[in-house]
Amino acid sequence: MHQPQADRVAGYNQIQDYLPAMTLDPESSDFLYQINRPRPSQTGIPDLRINRLTKWSVAVLTHLSGSDLTRLSEVSHRHACRLEFDINTAADFRGPLPQESFPALLAEFAALVRELVERGDVK
């Protein structure tokens, strides 16, 4: 997911709101933060944990134009807060996942993504 920002400093100030456990210097550069915060599943499947792997950064998105690779020129660039997420069942789960639990599991994944987007990196 990308959230447009005016410039790199604005992006760093915004991403600080999503990462309350960290102190980020807005004058720094090349910031990348990755963390997995597993949680017990709320689906009722015993011992199932859900991984919430996230990567947080401020990206510079550059638009290039040209007729071939040797004649590329920069047309524009913009900044954005970037969130990459991977929500999945933990690999150490040893039981079967009952097929009837799939809709509830997918709904739980979607709720966890919404939480990340709205609240940031929370435990």
Residue pairs with C-beta under 8 A, 6 or more apart in sequence:
1 82
1 83
1 84
1 85
1 117
2 59
2 61
2 80
2 81
2 82
3 14
3 80
3 81
3 82
3 83
4 78
4 79
4 80
5 11
5 14
5 58
5 78
5 79
5 80
5 81
6 79
7 79
8 29
8 58
8 60
8 79
9 26
9 27
10 79
11 58
11 79
11 80
11 81
12 24
12 25
12 26
12 27
12 28
12 31
12 58
13 26
14 81
15 24
15 31
15 56
15 57
15 58
15 81
16 22
16 23
16 24
16 26
17 120
18 56
18 81
18 83
18 120
18 121
19 33
19 56
19 120
19 121
20 120
20 121
20 122
21 121
22 33
24 31
31 56
31 57
31 58
32 55
32 56
32 57
33 55
33 56
33 57
33 121
34 53
34 54
34 55
34 56
35 53
35 54
35 121
36 51
36 52
36 53
36 54
37 52
37 54
37 121
37 122
37 123
38 49
38 50
38 51
38 52
38 90
39 49
39 50
39 52
39 112
40 48
40 49
40 50
41 48
41 49
41 50
41 89
41 105
41 108
42 108
43 101
43 104
43 105
43 108
44 101
44 104
45 95
45 97
45 98
45 101
45 105
46 95
47 93
47 94
47 95
48 89
48 90
48 93
48 95
48 97
49 89
49 90
49 92
49 93
50 87
50 88
50 89
50 90
50 108
50 109
50 112
51 86
51 87
51 88
51 89
51 90
52 85
52 87
52 112
52 116
53 85
53 86
53 87
53 88
54 83
54 84
54 85
54 86
54 116
54 121
55 82
55 83
55 84
55 85
56 81
56 82
56 83
56 121
57 81
57 82
58 79
58 80
58 81
58 82
59 79
59 80
59 81
59 82
60 77
60 78
60 79
61 77
61 78
61 79
61 80
62 74
62 76
62 77
63 74
63 75
63 76
63 77
64 72
64 73
64 74
64 75
65 72
65 73
65 75
66 72
66 73
83 116
83 117
85 113
85 116
87 109
87 112
87 113
88 109
89 97
89 105
97 105
115 122
